[in-house]
Amino acid sequence: MSASNSIRILTPFPAPGVPGAPYFNGANITLFLDRFKLLGENYYINDSDLVKKLPDYCEPEIREEIRTLAGYDQQDWSQIRKQLRERFYKNDIYQQMYSKSFLEAFKDQPRTMEEDIEAYCSMFRSVSANLVERDMLDNHTRCCWFLLGLPKKMRSKFMEKYDIDPEDPSTLNFEELYTAAVKKAKRTEFERSLTKAMGESALRELNRRKESPMRSDAVIVRADGTFSSRQQPEPAEKSKSKTVPNAVIQSQLDDLSSKAEILQLNISSLSESLE
């Protein structure tokens, strides 16, 4: 056997109903067809034979309907795929999500900087790119809708920074806006995490210092069983030695609080300067 020859071991195509075999019950036709097609490629099944097998992997009612389609008679995979996606469009999550109506509703949802803006950017980009590829969305509408879906403050800053005129398509570049929005979202999330970590650290330190032993006055019990609120006189030097640590602790607490406020201001100033 020459070195150029290769041996290919073929295994049987999964039978209907066996574990792992695709099965269509009327929902998510795109996912089913894509999975069925991939399975056929893995088992070296050509498109014509794949069309013949298709009805056996569906519910009985759907099975009979498929056999009446022109794509099945002609054993044309592309045609039958198109026909089935049109027929079961309403119950197909993929087609519902990758639609212009979904994208419009998605960008209309109100958002603030406290939300996951990066997730919004990624979802919008994926859906809109699919619509652009299918000639269902132009670049001007894509950019305008993307901006409208951003928090108001972010949208205003972008329009000013990039000198955007909604009426002039030449001022709109989706990839530029997308990159800037993701960068801003990541920076905001980092600032939020840093502030939270700083606040938790400062709070732990304050609690630790507050729990430090403090001076307590002695309680006097008279012979008749009543309590005296009068404090026992203490030597001046001893009293002074006890009050000094309290003053130092209070000074340290004030200093720590002041530093925390300064750090917070510095973080906010840095964020503004980077925008």
Secondary structure, DSSP 4 states (H G I P E B T S, - for coil): --TT-------PPPPTTSTT---BSSS-HHHHHHHHHHHHHHTT--HHHHHHHGGGGB-HHHHHHHTTSHHHHTT-HHHHHHHHHHHTGGG-HHHHHSSHHHHHHHHTS---TTS-HHHHHHHHHHHHHHHHHTTSS-HHHHHHHHHHTS-HHHHHHHHHHTT--TT-GGG--HHHHHHHHHHHHHHHHHHHHHHHHHHHHHHHHHHHHHTS-------EE-TTS-EE-PPPP--HHHHHHHHHHHHHHHHHHHHHHHHHHHHHHHHHHHHHHH-
